[in-house]
Amino acid sequence: MTTMTTPEPARPGDPDAYPVLTVLMLMLGGFVLPVVGWLAGVGMLWTGRSWTVGEKWLGTLVWPGIVAVPALVLAVGFAVTTEPGAGHWAIIVAGIVGVLGALVVLPWTFVRLLRAARPTH
């Protein structure tokens, strides 16, 4: 008689859990622990063996480029200009476009990095 065993759930140190934890730290770490959480994700990404150099750069630059820069642009736009004018609205629109881009680019990057790390056995 053969018995079937179910696989154990992945633990944080398991190879299958590492890519998921890495991507979560990259995408959400900067929101939970600003800068420190994202840096932890970057360290995990670059020490991981699941991604190409291009994918590592994508994961490294997406958070600051898509989240931090537009948020900074918005903050500066509100702080520097006190009167509504063309410059004021250009800064606000640039910030809003960047933030809306984050709603598409961050999830796309999240999925791309997870798919790249999926084992092919």
C-alpha positions as CSV (number, residue, x, y, z in Angstrom):
1,M,0.0,0.0,0.0
2,T,1.4,3.4,-0.9
3,T,0.8,6.4,1.1
4,M,0.7,9.9,-0.3
5,T,2.3,12.7,1.6
6,T,1.5,16.3,1.1
7,P,4.4,18.7,0.8
8,E,5.3,20.8,3.8
9,P,4.4,24.5,3.6
10,A,7.2,26.8,2.6
11,R,9.1,28.4,5.4
12,P,11.0,31.7,5.1
13,G,14.4,29.9,4.6
14,D,13.0,27.6,1.9
15,P,14.1,28.3,-1.7
16,D,10.5,28.6,-2.9
17,A,9.6,31.2,-0.3
18,Y,12.7,33.4,-0.8
19,P,11.6,34.9,-4.2
20,V,8.2,35.7,-2.8
21,L,9.6,37.4,0.4
22,T,12.1,39.2,-1.8
23,V,9.5,40.7,-4.1
24,L,7.2,41.6,-1.2
25,M,10.1,43.5,0.5
26,L,10.9,45.3,-2.8
27,M,7.4,46.3,-3.5
28,L,6.0,46.9,-0.1
29,G,9.0,47.3,2.2
30,G,9.4,50.9,1.3
31,F,5.8,51.6,2.4
32,V,6.1,49.7,5.7
33,L,9.6,50.8,6.7
34,P,10.5,53.7,4.3
35,V,13.9,53.3,2.7
36,V,15.0,50.5,5.1
37,G,12.4,48.0,3.9
38,W,13.2,48.7,0.3
39,L,16.9,48.4,0.9
40,A,16.4,45.0,2.5
41,G,14.5,43.9,-0.6
42,V,17.2,45.1,-2.8
43,G,19.8,43.2,-0.8
44,M,17.7,40.1,-1.0
45,L,17.2,40.6,-4.8
46,W,20.9,41.0,-5.6
47,T,21.9,38.0,-3.5
48,G,19.2,35.8,-5.0
49,R,20.0,33.5,-7.9
50,S,16.5,33.5,-9.5
51,W,16.8,36.7,-11.5
52,T,18.9,38.1,-14.4
53,V,20.9,41.2,-14.0
54,G,18.3,43.2,-16.0
55,E,15.5,41.9,-13.7
56,K,17.6,42.9,-10.7
57,W,18.0,46.4,-12.0
58,L,14.2,46.6,-12.7
59,G,13.5,45.5,-9.2
60,T,16.0,47.9,-7.8
61,L,14.8,51.0,-9.6
62,V,11.1,50.5,-9.8
63,W,10.2,51.7,-6.3
64,P,12.3,54.9,-6.2
65,G,11.5,55.7,-9.8
66,I,7.7,55.0,-9.7
67,V,6.8,55.8,-6.0
68,A,9.4,58.0,-4.3
69,V,10.1,60.4,-7.2
70,P,6.4,61.2,-8.0
71,A,5.7,61.6,-4.3
72,L,8.6,64.0,-4.0
73,V,7.4,65.9,-7.0
74,L,4.0,66.3,-5.5
75,A,5.4,67.4,-2.1
76,V,7.7,70.0,-3.8
77,G,4.8,71.2,-6.0
78,F,2.7,71.9,-3.0
79,A,5.5,73.4,-0.8
80,V,7.2,75.6,-3.3
81,T,4.4,77.3,-5.2
82,T,1.8,79.2,-3.2
83,E,-0.2,80.6,-6.2
84,P,-1.9,78.5,-8.8
85,G,-0.2,78.9,-12.1
86,A,1.2,76.9,-15.0
87,G,4.3,75.7,-13.1
88,H,2.2,74.7,-10.1
89,W,-0.2,72.6,-12.1
90,A,2.5,71.1,-14.2
91,I,4.2,69.8,-11.1
92,I,0.9,68.5,-9.7
93,V,0.0,66.7,-12.9
94,A,3.5,65.2,-13.2
95,G,3.2,63.8,-9.7
96,I,-0.3,62.5,-10.2
97,V,0.7,60.8,-13.5
98,G,3.6,59.2,-11.7
99,V,1.5,57.9,-8.8
100,L,-1.1,56.5,-11.3
101,G,1.8,54.9,-13.1
102,A,2.7,53.1,-9.9
103,L,-0.7,51.5,-9.9
104,V,0.2,49.8,-13.1
105,V,4.0,49.5,-13.1
106,L,4.4,48.1,-9.5
107,P,2.0,45.2,-10.0
108,W,3.5,44.4,-13.4
109,T,7.0,44.4,-11.9
110,F,5.8,42.3,-9.0
111,V,4.3,39.6,-11.4
112,R,7.3,39.7,-13.7
113,L,9.8,39.1,-10.9
114,L,7.7,36.3,-9.4
115,R,7.3,34.6,-12.8
116,A,11.1,34.9,-13.4
117,A,11.8,33.2,-10.0
118,R,9.3,30.3,-10.5
119,P,11.1,27.0,-10.6
120,T,11.0,25.2,-14.0
121,H,10.8,21.6,-13.0
